Amino acid sequence: MKKTNYSYIGIAFIILVFGIYFIPRIVDRISNNDVSRQESRSDQKREENISELAFIEINGEPKKVPFFSFINQNGNVITNEDYKGKVYVVEFFFTTCPTICPVMNANLVQIQNEFEGLENFGVASFTINPQYDTPEVLKEYAQKYGIKNTNWHLMTGSQEAIYKLANEGFNLYTAEDANADGGFEHSGNFALIDKNGFIRSRKDEFGNPLIYYRGIISEEQGTNSDGETEEISLLKEDIKKLLNE
């Protein structure tokens, strides 16, 4: 009996030592360090995946695409939520544009083909002449240019809403002007949007965001008569960066 009692005492002593030595460390790891370190490592990994592309900031806050809701070339309602989780390019155009729009959309088709088959890439094209550019007209235009990406929506709707989205939402100049070629003025630039709906761009040599990408010069052309260089190749590079985030 005495020998058995000594065994019980020994086991109890081992349990006591284990509790004194290990349990505080386990509690400490759970409540303080290791969980936090794990979360920190996860946050660090997410940060490492963020490319060097700049966020466009307004009053210190990253600028996000505002809510929109329009009808696409297939007669479907499309909102910014349809682009959630996708990298996409934004343009404002009109189908009867006699000047820069054909070049812009030829460049976008080239970009479309570069990222063919990727479900997380798309294009958002907003017509600035919605009275003429009905879904039927937009669908014919899409077929003419070889637009086949299912995430490329050519959208029409309220002119007031479209102009507000262009001029305030993206700061891409748009206006109706009877003296302009085709009756409208608009920017020939593209905006690049990340998977979370933020406007992104690369930086210039001084560290400032370029904000937009020149869409009116093709890669093949290289430079225009004003000495401006193409930025389609840069846009392709930056789309790839955002797709990897």
Helices and strands as residue ranges (DSSP letters): H 2-31, H 34-49, E 54-55, E 57-58, E 61-62, E 69-71, E 77-79, G 80-83, E 87-93, H 101-114, E 121-127, H 135-145, E 152-155, H 159-164, I 165-169, E 174-176, G 181-183, E 184-186, E 189-193, E 199-201, E 213-214, H 232-243
